[in-house]
Amino acid sequence: KLPLTVEEILDFGESNRELFIKSSTYSIIPITVTEVGLTISWIFSSDPKSISFSVVYQESEDTPLDQCKVLIPMTRCNSHKETIRGQVKVRNSGIYTLIFDNTFSRFISKRVFYHLTVERPVIYDGSDFP
């Protein structure tokens, strides 16, 4: 799957996307970011049962996986019971990859419903003063 761009995420609108993750596999959502200072936010839930989630940063597609920086370590989420929300601040341009991991589940496939947003920082320019 091709990495998403910030513009494509901005085009998501309010709609949720769905991933189907088979048992013993994982699914990734790579997001290519060229603009520093953005905030990438996510909301997700899973059905049935829990899913593991992680976020890693890769300087470029050529960066070896062992040199990727783990921003959010792999965490088992009870996203079938509550909606999981989170965000990362873009400090460097590169590829920010969301990982939904179902490798711990030997028999049960999961559906993940997710929504992504990107926010640009509000820069105050003082233009509303007379």
N, CA, C and O atoms as a Tinker XYZ file with bonds, in Angstrom:
   520  protein
     1  N      0.840000   -1.186000    0.000000    73     2
     2  CA     0.000000    0.000000    0.000000    64     1     3
     3  C      0.883000    1.248000    0.000000    63     2     4     5
     4  O      1.857000    1.319000    0.750000    81     3
     5  N      0.553000    2.212000   -0.822000    73     3     6
     6  CA     1.357000    3.428000   -0.901000    64     5     7
     7  C      1.176000    4.261000    0.357000    63     6     8     9
     8  O      0.096000    4.277000    0.947000    81     7
     9  N      2.238000    4.958000    0.769000    73     7    10
    10  CA     2.075000    5.841000    1.926000    64     9    11
    11  C      1.036000    6.928000    1.643000    63    10    12    13
    12  O      0.919000    7.420000    0.521000    81    11
    13  N      0.297000    7.282000    2.673000    73    11    14
    14  CA    -0.651000    8.386000    2.572000    64    13    15
    15  C      0.121000    9.691000    2.677000    63    14    16    17
    16  O      1.185000    9.745000    3.294000    81    15
    17  N     -0.415000   10.732000    2.075000    73    15    18
    18  CA     0.171000   12.054000    2.245000    64    17    19
    19  C     -0.736000   12.851000    3.168000    63    18    20    21
    20  O     -1.877000   12.462000    3.422000    81    19
    21  N     -0.227000   13.959000    3.665000    73    19    22
    22  CA    -1.011000   14.830000    4.537000    64    21    23
    23  C     -2.277000   15.289000    3.810000    63    22    24    25
    24  O     -3.354000   15.353000    4.405000    81    23
    25  N     -2.140000   15.605000    2.534000    73    23    26
    26  CA    -3.299000   16.070000    1.751000    64    25    27
    27  C     -4.379000   14.994000    1.675000    63    26    28    29
    28  O     -5.567000   15.299000    1.785000    81    27
    29  N     -3.976000   13.744000    1.489000    73    27    30
    30  CA    -4.959000   12.655000    1.421000    64    29    31
    31  C     -5.692000   12.495000    2.749000    63    30    32    33
    32  O     -6.891000   12.218000    2.771000    81    31
    33  N     -4.971000   12.669000    3.856000    73    31    34
    34  CA    -5.621000   12.569000    5.168000    64    33    35
    35  C     -6.589000   13.733000    5.348000    63    34    36    37
    36  O     -7.684000   13.551000    5.879000    81    35
    37  N     -6.191000   14.930000    4.908000    73    35    38
    38  CA    -7.083000   16.085000    5.012000    64    37    39
    39  C     -8.358000   15.858000    4.204000    63    38    40    41
    40  O     -9.413000   16.392000    4.547000    81    39
    41  N     -8.266000   15.062000    3.127000    73    39    42
    42  CA    -9.436000   14.752000    2.294000    64    41    43
    43  C    -10.350000   13.691000    2.917000    63    42    44    45
    44  O    -11.457000   13.476000    2.423000    81    43
    45  N     -9.909000   13.024000    3.990000    73    43    46
    46  CA   -10.725000   12.000000    4.649000    64    45    47
    47  C    -12.062000   12.564000    5.099000    63    46    48    49
    48  O    -13.081000   11.874000    5.078000    81    47
    49  N    -12.044000   13.838000    5.511000    73    47    50
    50  CA   -13.259000   14.410000    6.086000    64    49    51
    51  C    -13.549000   13.729000    7.406000    63    50    52    53
    52  O    -12.632000   13.377000    8.149000    81    51
    53  N    -14.826000   13.546000    7.696000    73    51    54
    54  CA   -15.223000   12.964000    8.979000    64    53    55
    55  C    -15.396000   11.451000    8.906000    63    54    56    57
    56  O    -15.688000   10.816000    9.919000    81    55
    57  N    -15.223000   10.876000    7.742000    73    55    58
    58  CA   -15.538000    9.452000    7.581000    64    57    59
    59  C    -14.479000    8.565000    8.248000    63    58    60    61
    60  O    -13.302000    8.917000    8.323000    81    59
    61  N    -14.936000    7.411000    8.726000    73    59    62
    62  CA   -14.037000    6.413000    9.283000    64    61    63
    63  C    -13.581000    5.479000    8.176000    63    62    64    65
    64  O    -14.311000    5.232000    7.216000    81    63
    65  N    -12.383000    4.970000    8.318000    73    63    66
    66  CA   -11.877000    3.952000    7.409000    64    65    67
    67  C    -11.876000    2.626000    8.153000    63    66    68    69
    68  O    -11.943000    2.582000    9.382000    81    67
    69  N    -11.798000    1.547000    7.384000    73    67    70
    70  CA   -11.820000    0.225000    8.004000    64    69    71
    71  C    -10.661000   -0.605000    7.478000    63    70    72    73
    72  O    -10.377000   -0.611000    6.280000    81    71
    73  N     -9.991000   -1.310000    8.392000    73    71    74
    74  CA    -8.949000   -2.265000    8.027000    64    73    75
    75  C     -9.427000   -3.647000    8.453000    63    74    76    77
    76  O    -10.043000   -3.799000    9.508000    81    75
    77  N     -9.144000   -4.645000    7.635000    73    75    78
    78  CA    -9.412000   -6.025000    8.032000    64    77    79
    79  C     -8.055000   -6.680000    8.243000    63    78    80    81
    80  O     -7.245000   -6.752000    7.319000    81    79
    81  N     -7.807000   -7.158000    9.461000    73    79    82
    82  CA    -6.497000   -7.719000    9.794000    64    81    83
    83  C     -6.675000   -9.179000   10.183000    63    82    84    85
    84  O     -7.261000   -9.496000   11.219000    81    83
    85  N     -6.165000  -10.052000    9.346000    73    83    86
    86  CA    -6.305000  -11.489000    9.597000    64    85    87
    87  C     -5.524000  -11.895000   10.833000    63    86    88    89
    88  O     -4.600000  -11.202000   11.258000    81    87
    89  N     -5.911000  -13.035000   11.404000    73    87    90
    90  CA    -5.181000  -13.553000   12.563000    64    89    91
    91  C     -3.718000  -13.778000   12.182000    63    90    92    93
    92  O     -3.411000  -14.126000   11.042000    81    91
    93  N     -2.822000  -13.576000   13.145000    73    91    94
    94  CA    -1.372000  -13.777000   12.980000    64    93    95
    95  C     -0.722000  -12.836000   11.973000    63    94    96    97
    96  O      0.379000  -13.114000   11.500000    81    95
    97  N     -1.381000  -11.726000   11.635000    73    95    98
    98  CA    -0.770000  -10.755000   10.710000    64    97    99
    99  C     -0.869000   -9.351000   11.312000    63    98   100   101
   100  O     -1.405000   -9.157000   12.403000    81    99
   101  N     -0.340000   -8.389000   10.571000    73    99   102
   102  CA    -0.456000   -7.001000   10.996000    64   101   103
   103  C     -0.715000   -6.137000    9.773000    63   102   104   105
   104  O     -0.533000   -6.580000    8.639000    81   103
   105  N     -1.137000   -4.915000   10.005000    73   103   106
   106  CA    -1.418000   -3.986000    8.925000    64   105   107
   107  C     -0.768000   -2.652000    9.266000    63   106   108   109
   108  O     -0.734000   -2.252000   10.430000    81   107
   109  N     -0.253000   -1.965000    8.251000    73   107   110
   110  CA     0.409000   -0.687000    8.513000    64   109   111
   111  C     -0.232000    0.434000    7.700000    63   110   112   113
   112  O     -0.764000    0.218000    6.611000    81   111
   113  N     -0.164000    1.630000    8.263000    73   111   114
   114  CA    -0.608000    2.837000    7.557000    64   113   115
   115  C      0.569000    3.813000    7.563000    63   114   116   117
   116  O      0.766000    4.544000    8.534000    81   115
   117  N      1.357000    3.825000    6.472000    73   115   118
   118  CA     2.466000    4.773000    6.414000    64   117   119
   119  C      1.964000    6.152000    5.971000    63   118   120   121
   120  O      1.162000    6.261000    5.044000    81   119
   121  N      2.447000    7.198000    6.643000    73   119   122
   122  CA     2.051000    8.566000    6.311000    64   121   123
   123  C      3.316000    9.352000    5.998000    63   122   124   125
   124  O      4.175000    9.530000    6.861000    81   123
   125  N      3.425000    9.822000    4.758000    73   123   126
   126  CA     4.584000   10.600000    4.349000    64   125   127
   127  C      4.355000   12.068000    4.692000    63   126   128   129
   128  O      3.362000   12.664000    4.274000    81   127
   129  N      5.282000   12.647000    5.459000    73   127   130
   130  CA     5.135000   14.025000    5.917000    64   129   131
   131  C      6.365000   14.829000    5.500000    63   130   132   133
   132  O      7.500000   14.426000    5.754000    81   131
   133  N      6.120000   15.977000    4.854000    73   131   134
   134  CA     7.229000   16.845000    4.450000    64   133   135
   135  C      7.257000   18.134000    5.269000    63   134   136   137
   136  O      8.242000   18.873000    5.249000    81   135
   137  N      6.169000   18.394000    5.987000    73   135   138
   138  CA     6.012000   19.651000    6.714000    64   137   139
   139  C      6.220000   19.401000    8.211000    63   138   140   141
   140  O      5.516000   18.585000    8.805000    81   139
   141  N      7.175000   20.091000    8.818000    73   139   142
   142  CA     7.456000   19.937000   10.251000    64   141   143
   143  C      6.465000   20.781000   11.052000    63   142   144   145
   144  O      6.031000   21.838000   10.595000    81   143
   145  N      6.109000   20.310000   12.249000    73   143   146
   146  CA     5.226000   21.079000   13.123000    64   145   147
   147  C      3.776000   20.617000   13.099000    63   146   148   149
   148  O      2.966000   21.076000   13.904000    81   147
   149  N      3.443000   19.713000   12.185000    73   147   150
   150  CA     2.075000   19.193000   12.127000    64   149   151
   151  C      1.824000   18.251000   13.301000    63   150   152   153
   152  O      2.762000   17.758000   13.928000    81   151
   153  N      0.554000   18.011000   13.586000    73   151   154
   154  CA     0.177000   16.994000   14.561000    64   153   155
   155  C     -0.690000   15.962000   13.841000    63   154   156   157
   156  O     -1.715000   16.303000   13.251000    81   155
   157  N     -0.269000   14.699000   13.896000    73   155   158
   158  CA    -1.051000   13.608000   13.321000    64   157   159
   159  C     -1.827000   12.975000   14.471000    63   158   160   161
   160  O     -1.234000   12.525000   15.452000    81   159
   161  N     -3.164000   12.940000   14.348000    73   159   162
   162  CA    -4.000000   12.363000   15.405000    64   161   163
   163  C     -4.763000   11.171000   14.862000    63   162   164   165
   164  O     -5.066000   11.099000   13.671000    81   163
   165  N     -5.069000   10.239000   15.747000    73   163   166
   166  CA    -5.841000    9.067000   15.343000    64   165   167
   167  C     -6.857000    8.720000   16.420000    63   166   168   169
   168  O     -6.693000    9.033000   17.599000    81   167
   169  N     -7.902000    8.064000   15.963000    73   167   170
   170  CA    -8.918000    7.485000   16.837000    64   169   171
   171  C     -9.188000    6.115000   16.234000    63   170   172   173
   172  O     -9.364000    6.004000   15.021000    81   171
   173  N     -9.225000    5.063000   17.056000    73   171   174
   174  CA    -9.564000    3.760000   16.486000    64   173   175
   175  C    -10.255000    2.869000   17.496000    63   174   176   177
   176  O    -10.141000    3.053000   18.708000    81   175
   177  N    -10.971000    1.902000   16.960000    73   175   178
   178  CA   -11.575000    0.848000   17.768000    64   177   179
   179  C    -11.451000   -0.455000   16.973000    63   178   180   181
   180  O    -11.274000   -0.438000   15.755000    81   179
   181  N    -11.546000   -1.574000   17.679000    73   179   182
   182  CA   -11.390000   -2.874000   17.013000    64   181   183
   183  C    -12.567000   -3.779000   17.363000    63   182   184   185
   184  O    -13.233000   -3.602000   18.383000    81   183
   185  N    -12.801000   -4.748000   16.493000    73   183   186
   186  CA   -13.898000   -5.680000   16.705000    64   185   187
   187  C    -13.535000   -7.016000   16.066000    63   186   188   189
   188  O    -13.099000   -6.993000   14.915000    81   187
   189  N    -13.671000   -8.153000   16.690000    73   187   190
   190  CA   -13.874000   -8.307000   18.134000    64   189   191
   191  C    -12.519000   -8.281000   18.834000    63   190   192   193
   192  O    -11.490000   -8.465000   18.183000    81   191
   193  N    -12.500000   -8.063000   20.107000    73   191   194
   194  CA   -11.313000   -8.165000   20.960000    64   193   195
   195  C    -10.257000   -7.102000   20.671000    63   194   196   197
   196  O    -10.458000   -6.193000   19.866000    81   195
   197  N     -9.123000   -7.251000   21.360000    73   195   198
   198  CA    -8.091000   -6.209000   21.365000    64   197   199
   199  C     -7.167000   -6.287000   20.149000    63   198   200   201
   200  O     -7.159000   -7.273000   19.412000    81   199
   201  N     -6.393000   -5.218000   19.964000    73   199   202
   202  CA    -5.391000   -5.150000   18.897000    64   201   203
   203  C     -4.155000   -4.479000   19.498000    63   202   204   205
   204  O     -4.279000   -3.680000   20.426000    81   203
   205  N     -2.981000   -4.789000   18.989000    73   203   206
   206  CA    -1.773000   -4.087000   19.438000    64   205   207
   207  C     -1.498000   -2.941000   18.473000    63   206   208   209
   208  O     -1.798000   -3.025000   17.283000    81   207
   209  N     -0.920000   -1.865000   19.012000    73   207   210
   210  CA    -0.722000   -0.651000   18.223000    64   209   211
   211  C      0.650000   -0.059000   18.517000    63   210   212   213
   212  O      1.136000   -0.098000   19.647000    81   211
   213  N      1.261000    0.491000   17.466000    73   211   214
   214  CA     2.574000    1.118000   17.609000    64   213   215
   215  C      2.722000    2.202000   16.542000    63   214   216   217
   216  O      2.037000    2.178000   15.519000    81   215
   217  N      3.622000    3.151000   16.792000    73   215   218
   218  CA     3.953000    4.164000   15.779000    64   217   219
   219  C      5.469000    4.222000   15.666000    63   218   220   221
   220  O      6.173000    4.354000   16.667000    81   219
   221  N      5.965000    4.120000   14.426000    73   219   222
   222  CA     7.408000    4.240000   14.198000    64   221   223
   223  C      7.681000    5.337000   13.176000    63   222   224   225
   224  O      6.844000    5.656000   12.332000    81   223
   225  N      8.880000    5.902000   13.281000    73   223   226
   226  CA     9.308000    6.964000   12.371000    64   225   227
   227  C     10.488000    6.478000   11.552000    63   226   228   229
   228  O     11.429000    5.882000   12.076000    81   227
   229  N     10.421000    6.745000   10.257000    73   227   230
   230  CA    11.456000    6.340000    9.311000    64   229   231
   231  C     11.856000    7.591000    8.541000    63   230   232   233
   232  O     11.004000    8.285000    7.986000    81   231
   233  N     13.161000    7.878000    8.508000    73   231   234
   234  CA    13.613000    9.089000    7.817000    64   233   235
   235  C     13.245000    9.065000    6.336000    63   234   236   237
   236  O     12.774000   10.061000    5.787000    81   235
   237  N     13.463000    7.917000    5.698000    73   235   238
   238  CA    13.086000    7.757000    4.285000    64   237   239
   239  C     12.782000    6.285000    4.036000    63   238   240   241
   240  O     13.019000    5.435000    4.894000    81   239
   241  N     12.252000    5.994000    2.845000    73   239   242
   242  CA    11.925000    4.597000    2.532000    64   241   243
   243  C     13.161000    3.712000    2.534000    63   242   244   245
   244  O     13.061000    2.498000    2.714000    81   243
   245  N     14.336000    4.326000    2.332000    73   243   246
   246  CA    15.586000    3.563000    2.275000    64   245   247
   247  C     16.151000    3.248000    3.658000    63   246   248   249
   248  O     17.052000    2.418000    3.782000    81   247
   249  N     15.633000    3.901000    4.696000    73   247   250
   250  CA    16.146000    3.678000    6.053000    64   249   251
   251  C     15.850000    2.239000    6.478000    63   250   252   253
   252  O     14.695000    1.815000    6.440000    81   251
   253  N     16.883000    1.477000    6.885000    73   251   254
   254  CA    16.644000    0.099000    7.329000    64   253   255
   255  C     15.704000    0.081000    8.538000    63   254   256   257
   256  O     15.727000    0.995000    9.362000    81   255
   257  N     14.884000   -0.958000    8.636000    73   255   258
   258  CA    13.898000   -1.038000    9.714000    64   257   259
   259  C     14.536000   -0.982000   11.096000    63   258   260   261
   260  O     13.941000   -0.438000   12.025000    81   259
   261  N     15.747000   -1.541000   11.248000    73   259   262
   262  CA    16.373000   -1.520000   12.577000    64   261   263
   263  C     16.874000   -0.127000   12.956000    63   262   264   265
   264  O     17.288000    0.096000   14.094000    81   263
   265  N     16.838000    0.811000   12.004000    73   263   266
   266  CA    17.225000    2.185000   12.308000    64   265   267
   267  C     16.014000    3.113000   12.435000    63   266   268   269
   268  O     16.168000    4.325000   12.585000    81   267
   269  N     14.824000    2.541000   12.377000    73   267   270
   270  CA    13.615000    3.329000   12.564000    64   269   271
   271  C     13.471000    3.653000   14.043000    63   270   272   273
   272  O     13.885000    2.879000   14.907000    81   271
   273  N     12.882000    4.802000   14.319000    73   271   274
   274  CA    12.695000    5.237000   15.694000    64   273   275
   275  C     11.285000    4.870000   16.145000    63   274   276   277
   276  O     10.306000    5.213000   15.481000    81   275
   277  N     11.184000    4.171000   17.280000    73   275   278
   278  CA     9.879000    3.803000   17.824000    64   277   279
   279  C      9.350000    4.996000   18.617000    63   278   280   281
   280  O      9.920000    5.358000   19.646000    81   279
   281  N      8.269000    5.605000   18.146000    73   279   282
   282  CA     7.678000    6.754000   18.833000    64   281   283
   283  C      6.692000    6.297000   19.902000    63   282   284   285
   284  O      6.628000    6.874000   20.987000    81   283
   285  N      5.924000    5.255000   19.586000    73   283   286
   286  CA     5.004000    4.653000   20.548000    64   285   287
   287  C      5.255000    3.147000   20.510000    63   286   288   289
   288  O      4.981000    2.499000   19.500000    81   287
   289  N      5.775000    2.588000   21.604000    73   287   290
   290  CA     6.077000    1.150000   21.609000    64   289   291
   291  C      4.812000    0.309000   21.414000    63   290   292   293
   292  O      3.708000    0.754000   21.726000    81   291
   293  N      4.983000   -0.894000   20.904000    73   291   294
   294  CA     3.855000   -1.799000   20.669000    64   293   295
   295  C      3.096000   -2.010000   21.973000    63   294   296   297
   296  O      3.659000   -2.465000   22.968000    81   295
   297  N      1.817000   -1.675000   21.952000    73   295   298
   298  CA     0.978000   -1.743000   23.154000    64   297   299
   299  C     -0.321000   -2.449000   22.823000    63   298   300   301
   300  O     -0.962000   -2.141000   21.818000    81   299
   301  N     -0.709000   -3.391000   23.660000    73   299   302
   302  CA    -1.990000   -4.084000   23.476000    64   301   303
   303  C     -3.097000   -3.148000   23.945000    63   302   304   305
   304  O     -3.076000   -2.688000   25.087000    81   303
   305  N     -4.059000   -2.861000   23.081000    73   303   306
   306  CA    -5.127000   -1.902000   23.385000    64   305   307
   307  C     -6.462000   -2.623000   23.508000    63   306   308   309
   308  O     -6.796000   -3.465000   22.675000    81   307
   309  N     -7.221000   -2.296000   24.541000    73   307   310
   310  CA    -8.576000   -2.834000   24.688000    64   309   311
   311  C     -9.537000   -1.987000   23.854000    63   310   312   313
   312  O    -10.532000   -1.462000   24.354000    81   311
   313  N     -9.207000   -1.873000   22.576000    73   311   314
   314  CA    -9.960000   -0.988000   21.680000    64   313   315
   315  C    -11.324000   -1.561000   21.309000    63   314   316   317
   316  O    -12.110000   -0.894000   20.635000    81   315
   317  N    -11.615000   -2.784000   21.739000    73   315   318
   318  CA   -12.954000   -3.345000   21.542000    64   317   319
   319  C    -13.887000   -2.849000   22.648000    63   318   320   321
   320  O    -15.107000   -2.936000   22.514000    81   319
   321  N    -13.309000   -2.320000   23.754000    73   319   322
   322  CA   -14.108000   -1.834000   24.876000    64   321   323
   323  C    -14.178000   -0.309000   24.906000    63   322   324   325
   324  O    -15.176000    0.262000   25.346000    81   323
   325  N    -13.110000    0.351000   24.435000    73   323   326
   326  CA   -13.087000    1.809000   24.438000    64   325   327
   327  C    -12.353000    2.315000   23.199000    63   326   328   329
   328  O    -11.498000    1.628000   22.642000    81   327
   329  N    -12.700000    3.515000   22.785000    73   327   330
   330  CA   -12.049000    4.139000   21.633000    64   329   331
   331  C    -10.667000    4.624000   22.061000    63   330   332   333
   332  O    -10.520000    5.270000   23.098000    81   331
   333  N     -9.666000    4.311000   21.260000    73   331   334
   334  CA    -8.295000    4.720000   21.550000    64   333   335
   335  C     -7.989000    5.985000   20.755000    63   334   336   337
   336  O     -8.236000    6.054000   19.551000    81   335
   337  N     -7.446000    6.984000   21.451000    73   335   338
   338  CA    -7.080000    8.246000   20.805000    64   337   339
   339  C     -5.611000    8.520000   21.075000    63   338   340   341
   340  O     -5.086000    8.177000   22.134000    81   339
   341  N     -4.958000    9.138000   20.108000    73   339   342
   342  CA    -3.565000    9.514000   20.329000    64   341   343
   343  C     -3.097000   10.465000   19.258000    63   342   344   345
   344  O     -3.810000   10.742000   18.293000    81   343
   345  N     -1.874000   10.966000   19.442000    73   343   346
   346  CA    -1.307000   11.862000   18.439000    64   345   347
   347  C      0.206000   11.884000   18.552000    63   346   348   349
   348  O      0.779000   11.578000   19.598000    81   347
   349  N      0.836000   12.253000   17.451000    73   347   350
   350  CA     2.274000   12.510000   17.455000    64   349   351
   351  C      2.511000   13.857000   16.796000    63   350   352   353
   352  O      1.805000   14.261000   15.872000    81   351
   353  N      3.523000   14.532000   17.302000    73   351   354
   354  CA     3.942000   15.818000   16.749000    64   353   355
   355  C      5.029000   15.515000   15.722000    63   354   356   357
   356  O      5.957000   14.756000   16.002000    81   355
   357  N      4.915000   16.107000   14.536000    73   355   358
   358  CA     5.908000   15.882000   13.487000    64   357   359
   359  C      7.108000   16.801000   13.741000    63   358   360   361
   360  O      7.025000   18.015000   13.554000    81   359
   361  N      8.220000   16.201000   14.168000    73   359   362
   362  CA     9.429000   16.980000   14.443000    64   361   363
   363  C     10.402000   16.943000   13.261000    63   362   364   365
   364  O     11.236000   17.833000   13.095000    81   363
   365  N     10.273000   15.897000   12.448000    73   363   366
   366  CA    11.138000   15.743000   11.277000    64   365   367
   367  C     10.293000   15.246000   10.116000    63   366   368   369
   368  O      9.336000   14.499000   10.315000    81   367
   369  N     10.647000   15.660000    8.897000    73   367   370
   370  CA     9.941000   15.100000    7.752000    64   369   371
   371  C     10.375000   13.649000    7.593000    63   370   372   373
   372  O     11.470000   13.262000    8.002000    81   371
   373  N      9.496000   12.855000    6.990000    73   371   374
   374  CA     9.785000   11.434000    6.826000    64   373   375
   375  C      8.500000   10.650000    6.790000    63   374   376   377
   376  O      7.449000   11.180000    6.429000    81   375
   377  N      8.579000    9.372000    7.166000    73   375   378
   378  CA     7.419000    8.490000    7.115000    64   377   379
   379  C      7.053000    8.081000    8.540000    63   378   380   381
   380  O      7.850000    7.473000    9.255000    81   379
   381  N      5.838000    8.425000    8.929000    73   379   382
   382  CA     5.302000    8.043000   10.230000    64   381   383
   383  C      4.350000    6.881000    9.977000    63   382   384   385
   384  O      3.360000    7.037000    9.263000    81   383
   385  N      4.641000    5.714000   10.557000    73   383   386
   386  CA     3.868000    4.514000   10.261000    64   385   387
   387  C      3.082000    4.053000   11.483000    63   386   388   389
   388  O      3.640000    3.795000   12.550000    81   387
   389  N      1.755000    3.957000   11.290000    73   387   390
   390  CA     0.893000    3.398000   12.327000    64   389   391
   391  C      0.820000    1.891000   12.074000    63   390   392   393
   392  O      0.564000    1.460000   10.950000    81   391
   393  N      1.041000    1.100000   13.110000    73   391   394
   394  CA     1.042000   -0.363000   12.969000    64   393   395
   395  C     -0.074000   -0.944000   13.836000    63   394   396   397
   396  O     -0.116000   -0.727000   15.047000    81   395
   397  N     -0.974000   -1.684000   13.193000    73   395   398
   398  CA    -2.012000   -2.429000   13.904000    64   397   399
   399  C     -1.615000   -3.893000   13.837000    63   398   400   401
   400  O     -1.608000   -4.490000   12.761000    81   399
   401  N     -1.282000   -4.476000   14.990000    73   399   402
   402  CA    -0.664000   -5.797000   15.035000    64   401   403
   403  C     -1.625000   -6.822000   15.641000    63   402   404   405
   404  O     -2.082000   -6.680000   16.775000    81   403
   405  N     -1.916000   -7.851000   14.856000    73   403   406
   406  CA    -2.788000   -8.939000   15.314000    64   405   407
   407  C     -2.023000  -10.267000   15.323000    63   406   408   409
   408  O     -2.632000  -11.337000   15.289000    81   407
   409  N     -0.691000  -10.196000   15.369000    73   407   410
   410  CA     0.112000  -11.429000   15.282000    64   409   411
   411  C     -0.066000  -12.314000   16.513000    63   410   412   413
   412  O      0.202000  -13.513000   16.446000    81   411
   413  N     -0.519000  -11.739000   17.651000    73   411   414
   414  CA    -0.707000  -12.537000   18.867000    64   413   415
   415  C     -1.958000  -13.407000   18.779000    63   414   416   417
   416  O     -2.107000  -14.351000   19.554000    81   415
   417  N     -2.862000  -13.099000   17.839000    73   415   418
   418  CA    -4.128000  -13.819000   17.743000    64   417   419
   419  C     -4.002000  -14.943000   16.719000    63   418   420   421
   420  O     -3.802000  -14.690000   15.531000    81   419
   421  N     -4.120000  -16.186000   17.186000    73   419   422
   422  CA    -3.894000  -17.312000   16.271000    64   421   423
   423  C     -5.097000  -17.637000   15.403000    63   422   424   425
   424  O     -4.949000  -18.205000   14.321000    81   423
   425  N     -6.298000  -17.279000   15.874000    73   423   426
   426  CA    -7.499000  -17.693000   15.143000    64   425   427
   427  C     -8.445000  -16.554000   14.772000    63   426   428   429
   428  O     -9.224000  -16.679000   13.827000    81   427
   429  N     -8.383000  -15.450000   15.507000    73   427   430
   430  CA    -9.413000  -14.421000   15.343000    64   429   431
   431  C     -8.905000  -13.254000   14.510000    63   430   432   433
   432  O     -7.936000  -12.588000   14.875000    81   431
   433  N     -9.575000  -13.017000   13.382000    73   431   434
   434  CA    -9.290000  -11.836000   12.574000    64   433   435
   435  C    -10.005000  -10.648000   13.202000    63   434   436   437
   436  O    -11.006000  -10.819000   13.897000    81   435
   437  N     -9.493000   -9.446000   12.959000    73   435   438
   438  CA   -10.062000   -8.244000   13.567000    64   437   439
   439  C    -10.390000   -7.218000   12.498000    63   438   440   441
   440  O     -9.772000   -7.160000   11.434000    81   439
   441  N    -11.388000   -6.412000   12.828000    73   439   442
   442  CA   -11.658000   -5.231000   12.016000    64   441   443
   443  C    -11.280000   -4.020000   12.861000    63   442   444   445
   444  O    -11.644000   -3.929000   14.033000    81   443
   445  N    -10.548000   -3.095000   12.254000    73   443   446
   446  CA   -10.178000   -1.862000   12.948000    64   445   447
   447  C    -10.848000   -0.713000   12.211000    63   446   448   449
   448  O    -10.691000   -0.556000   11.000000    81   447
   449  N    -11.591000    0.079000   12.953000    73   447   450
   450  CA   -12.233000    1.278000   12.402000    64   449   451
   451  C    -11.396000    2.457000   12.878000    63   450   452   453
   452  O    -11.220000    2.652000   14.080000    81   451
   453  N    -10.880000    3.245000   11.935000    73   451   454
   454  CA    -9.990000    4.331000   12.348000    64   453   455
   455  C    -10.328000    5.625000   11.627000    63   454   456   457
   456  O    -10.945000    5.633000   10.562000    81   455
   457  N     -9.901000    6.716000   12.245000    73   455   458
   458  CA   -10.048000    8.033000   11.655000    64   457   459
   459  C     -8.759000    8.801000   11.919000    63   458   460   461
   460  O     -8.273000    8.841000   13.049000    81   459
   461  N     -8.210000    9.406000   10.877000    73   459   462
   462  CA    -6.968000   10.170000   11.014000    64   461   463
   463  C     -7.241000   11.644000   10.759000    63   462   464   465
   464  O     -8.081000   11.997000    9.932000    81   463
   465  N     -6.528000   12.495000   11.474000    73   463   466
   466  CA    -6.589000   13.925000   11.194000    64   465   467
   467  C     -5.177000   14.490000   11.259000    63   466   468   469
   468  O     -4.303000   13.955000   11.942000    81   467
   469  N     -4.975000   15.582000   10.534000    73   467   470
   470  CA    -3.702000   16.293000   10.577000    64   469   471
   471  C     -4.019000   17.750000   10.875000    63   470   472   473
   472  O     -4.879000   18.355000   10.235000    81   471
   473  N     -3.318000   18.302000   11.850000    73   471   474
   474  CA    -3.528000   19.706000   12.192000    64   473   475
   475  C     -2.242000   20.472000   12.002000    63   474   476   477
   476  O     -1.162000   20.039000   12.404000    81   475
   477  N     -2.392000   21.632000   11.373000    73   475   478
   478  CA    -1.253000   22.540000   11.255000    64   477   479
   479  C     -1.248000   23.438000   12.485000    63   478   480   481
   480  O     -2.307000   23.783000   13.009000    81   479
   481  N     -0.062000   23.816000   12.946000    73   479   482
   482  CA    -0.036000   24.697000   14.120000    64   481   483
   483  C     -0.632000   26.054000   13.774000    63   482   484   485
   484  O     -0.474000   26.536000   12.652000    81   483
   485  N     -1.309000   26.662000   14.719000    73   483   486
   486  CA    -1.861000   27.995000   14.517000    64   485   487
   487  C     -0.750000   28.979000   14.847000    63   486   488   489
   488  O     -0.261000   29.031000   15.976000    81   487
   489  N     -0.364000   29.749000   13.854000    73   487   490
   490  CA     0.708000   30.723000   14.072000    64   489   491
   491  C      0.073000   32.096000   14.149000    63   490   492   493
   492  O     -0.554000   32.567000   13.200000    81   491
   493  N      0.247000   32.722000   15.287000    73   491   494
   494  CA    -0.366000   34.027000   15.527000    64   493   495
   495  C      0.507000   35.099000   14.893000    63   494   496   497
   496  O      1.690000   35.222000   15.211000    81   495
   497  N     -0.085000   35.867000   13.999000    73   495   498
   498  CA     0.716000   36.907000   13.320000    64   497   499
   499  C      0.385000   38.310000   13.810000    63   498   500   501
   500  O      0.923000   39.287000   13.288000    81   499
   501  N     -0.503000   38.428000   14.818000    73   499   502
   502  CA    -0.810000   39.734000   15.376000    64   501   503
   503  C     -1.666000   40.606000   14.489000    63   502   504   505
   504  O     -1.806000   41.800000   14.753000    81   503
   505  N     -2.248000   40.039000   13.434000    73   503   506
   506  CA    -2.958000   40.853000   12.440000    64   505   507
   507  C     -4.319000   41.355000   12.917000    63   506   508   509
   508  O     -4.932000   42.182000   12.242000    81   507
   509  N     -4.813000   40.872000   14.075000    73   507   510
   510  CA    -6.135000   41.337000   14.503000    64   509   511
   511  C     -6.045000   42.572000   15.401000    63   510   512   513
   512  O     -7.064000   43.050000   15.899000    81   511
   513  N     -4.830000   43.093000   15.612000    73   511   514
   514  CA    -4.714000   44.342000   16.366000    64   513   515
   515  C     -4.877000   45.530000   15.443000    63   514   516   517
   516  O     -4.431000   45.486000   14.297000    81   515
   517  N     -5.526000   46.622000   15.935000    73   515   518
   518  CA    -5.706000   47.798000   15.081000    64   517   519
   519  C     -4.396000   48.511000   14.810000    63   518   520
   520  O     -4.377000   49.521000   14.107000    81   519
